């Protein structure tokens, strides 16, 4: 089963996040199938390939709670 999850990058106090498609049981920072975008909480920079996101959701990938909250927050701002 595939999940759309946050992949943590950066140093302890300078976190950035990649939005990726990965196996449900894979580690938080483990291997992933495809990279969909990124989010930087310091600069509030957010980029997402919506076409790829829609394609993966149609193929059965589900969003994790963190991704769901992030997308809801970002779409509300735009």
Secondary structure, 3 states (H helix, E strand, C coil): CEEEEEEEEEECCEEEEEEEEEECCCCCCCCCCEEEEEEECCCCEEEECHHHHHHHHHCCCEECHHHHHHHHHHHHHC
